[in-house]
Amino acid sequence: MGVLSLTDALAAAAAASLDLVEVSPNVDPPVCRLMDLGKFMYNKSKKERQARKAQVKTKVKEIRLRPKTAEHDRDFMVRDARRWLERGDKVKVRIRFRGRELTHPEVAKKQLEEIAEMLSDVGVVEQRAGFEGRSMLMILGPGKTKAN
């Protein structure tokens, strides 16, 4: 419609039974648009709901071990981690140290590497093994799937 005065623009909006909406207030002259604001807001919220519904929500599951955890018990926890990775969740593997166990971090590092190797067919290492307080931590994410 070109450059109009405020009263002319409001009159045009009233004649078309639409709303006068300011699109860009910071330019000179400000840019306005004639539209049905209620319909616009409804469509906008509808698109946001659809986008939220389409989002993939990833959970972070955790398995906790100790450096002295038996191999059999570790295999049970790895089986659970495999199921979580196949489902699309991330897995945090934490090895907690108590007392003097902290003097031998290589035992925990070896254990974490074995777990990563066992789960290499369904997951990838997102964060390498590292210390976080009195525990060593590694994060695995869902990686290779059967389709890959």
Contacts in CASP RR format, 6 or more apart in sequence:
PFRMAT RR
TARGET T0000
AUTHOR 0000-0000-0000
METHOD contacts of the structure
MODEL  1
MGVLSLTDALAAAAAASLDLVEVSPNVDPPVCRLMDLGKFMYNKSKKERQ
ARKAQVKTKVKEIRLRPKTAEHDRDFMVRDARRWLERGDKVKVRIRFRGR
ELTHPEVAKKQLEEIAEMLSDVGVVEQRAGFEGRSMLMILGPGKTKAN
1 9 0 8 1.000
1 12 0 8 1.000
3 29 0 8 1.000
4 12 0 8 1.000
9 20 0 8 1.000
9 32 0 8 1.000
10 20 0 8 1.000
12 20 0 8 1.000
12 34 0 8 1.000
13 19 0 8 1.000
13 20 0 8 1.000
13 34 0 8 1.000
16 34 0 8 1.000
18 34 0 8 1.000
18 35 0 8 1.000
18 36 0 8 1.000
19 34 0 8 1.000
19 35 0 8 1.000
19 36 0 8 1.000
19 37 0 8 1.000
19 38 0 8 1.000
20 32 0 8 1.000
20 33 0 8 1.000
20 34 0 8 1.000
21 32 0 8 1.000
21 33 0 8 1.000
21 34 0 8 1.000
21 35 0 8 1.000
21 37 0 8 1.000
21 40 0 8 1.000
22 30 0 8 1.000
22 31 0 8 1.000
22 32 0 8 1.000
23 31 0 8 1.000
23 32 0 8 1.000
23 33 0 8 1.000
24 30 0 8 1.000
24 31 0 8 1.000
58 88 0 8 1.000
58 89 0 8 1.000
58 90 0 8 1.000
59 84 0 8 1.000
59 89 0 8 1.000
59 90 0 8 1.000
60 89 0 8 1.000
60 90 0 8 1.000
60 91 0 8 1.000
60 92 0 8 1.000
60 139 0 8 1.000
61 80 0 8 1.000
61 81 0 8 1.000
61 84 0 8 1.000
61 89 0 8 1.000
61 90 0 8 1.000
61 91 0 8 1.000
61 92 0 8 1.000
62 91 0 8 1.000
62 92 0 8 1.000
62 93 0 8 1.000
62 94 0 8 1.000
63 77 0 8 1.000
63 78 0 8 1.000
63 80 0 8 1.000
63 81 0 8 1.000
63 91 0 8 1.000
63 92 0 8 1.000
63 93 0 8 1.000
63 94 0 8 1.000
64 94 0 8 1.000
64 95 0 8 1.000
64 96 0 8 1.000
65 74 0 8 1.000
65 77 0 8 1.000
65 93 0 8 1.000
65 94 0 8 1.000
65 95 0 8 1.000
65 96 0 8 1.000
65 111 0 8 1.000
66 95 0 8 1.000
66 96 0 8 1.000
66 97 0 8 1.000
66 98 0 8 1.000
66 101 0 8 1.000
67 95 0 8 1.000
67 97 0 8 1.000
67 101 0 8 1.000
67 104 0 8 1.000
67 107 0 8 1.000
67 108 0 8 1.000
67 111 0 8 1.000
68 101 0 8 1.000
69 111 0 8 1.000
74 111 0 8 1.000
74 115 0 8 1.000
78 115 0 8 1.000
78 118 0 8 1.000
78 119 0 8 1.000
81 91 0 8 1.000
81 93 0 8 1.000
81 115 0 8 1.000
81 119 0 8 1.000
81 140 0 8 1.000
82 118 0 8 1.000
82 119 0 8 1.000
82 122 0 8 1.000
84 91 0 8 1.000
85 91 0 8 1.000
85 119 0 8 1.000
85 122 0 8 1.000
85 123 0 8 1.000
85 140 0 8 1.000
85 141 0 8 1.000
85 142 0 8 1.000
85 143 0 8 1.000
86 122 0 8 1.000
86 142 0 8 1.000
87 142 0 8 1.000
88 141 0 8 1.000
88 142 0 8 1.000
89 142 0 8 1.000
90 126 0 8 1.000
90 139 0 8 1.000
90 140 0 8 1.000
90 141 0 8 1.000
90 142 0 8 1.000
91 119 0 8 1.000
91 139 0 8 1.000
91 140 0 8 1.000
91 141 0 8 1.000
92 137 0 8 1.000
92 138 0 8 1.000
92 139 0 8 1.000
92 140 0 8 1.000
93 112 0 8 1.000
93 115 0 8 1.000
93 137 0 8 1.000
93 138 0 8 1.000
93 139 0 8 1.000
93 140 0 8 1.000
94 135 0 8 1.000
94 136 0 8 1.000
94 137 0 8 1.000
95 108 0 8 1.000
95 111 0 8 1.000
95 112 0 8 1.000
95 135 0 8 1.000
95 136 0 8 1.000
95 137 0 8 1.000
96 134 0 8 1.000
96 135 0 8 1.000
97 105 0 8 1.000
97 108 0 8 1.000
97 134 0 8 1.000
97 135 0 8 1.000
97 136 0 8 1.000
98 134 0 8 1.000
101 107 0 8 1.000
102 134 0 8 1.000
105 131 0 8 1.000
105 136 0 8 1.000
108 129 0 8 1.000
108 136 0 8 1.000
109 129 0 8 1.000
109 136 0 8 1.000
112 129 0 8 1.000
112 136 0 8 1.000
112 138 0 8 1.000
113 129 0 8 1.000
115 138 0 8 1.000
116 125 0 8 1.000
116 138 0 8 1.000
116 140 0 8 1.000
119 140 0 8 1.000
121 144 0 8 1.000
122 142 0 8 1.000
122 143 0 8 1.000
122 144 0 8 1.000
122 145 0 8 1.000
123 140 0 8 1.000
123 141 0 8 1.000
123 142 0 8 1.000
123 143 0 8 1.000
123 144 0 8 1.000
124 140 0 8 1.000
124 141 0 8 1.000
124 143 0 8 1.000
124 144 0 8 1.000
125 138 0 8 1.000
125 139 0 8 1.000
125 140 0 8 1.000
125 141 0 8 1.000
126 139 0 8 1.000
126 140 0 8 1.000
126 141 0 8 1.000
127 137 0 8 1.000
127 138 0 8 1.000
127 139 0 8 1.000
128 138 0 8 1.000
129 136 0 8 1.000
129 137 0 8 1.000
129 138 0 8 1.000
130 136 0 8 1.000
130 137 0 8 1.000
130 138 0 8 1.000
131 137 0 8 1.000
END
